Amino acid sequence: RGLGDVYKRQECGWLETVDFTNFDFSEITSMCGWFERSYYLKEIIFPQNVVCKNLCNLRRCFRSNDIGKIDFSNWTFECPVDMEEFVVNCPLLESIKLPKMKVKDATNVEFVNQL
């Protein structure tokens, strides 16, 4: 389940911003569904210059939310990343910035702004 499900279980589904500025991503292997169905989420603040040695799964990471921009531009992914349904049903999404990276799967990715 995604962080959106955690928010709902903890009655925090109203969160609009998540700040990961001081979060250590070095041992994370999957962000599968982290922000899925976080319907009120509008902004995620990620740290700068992140090196992901083990992060290989971004599947459904940003599915069904109101995020406006996604910026992984100064991240380094050291293994091929599964990006199936990485972005689907995000009608307010205006920009996605990704670094040069190897992608394992990018099926059903929806980069269409529906405004």
Secondary structure, 3 states (H helix, E strand, C coil): CCHHHHHHHCCCCCCCEEECCCCCCCCCCECCCCCCCCCCCCEEECCCCCEECCCCECCCCEECCCCCEEECCCCEECCCEECCCCEECCCCCCEEECCCCCEEECCCCCCCCCC
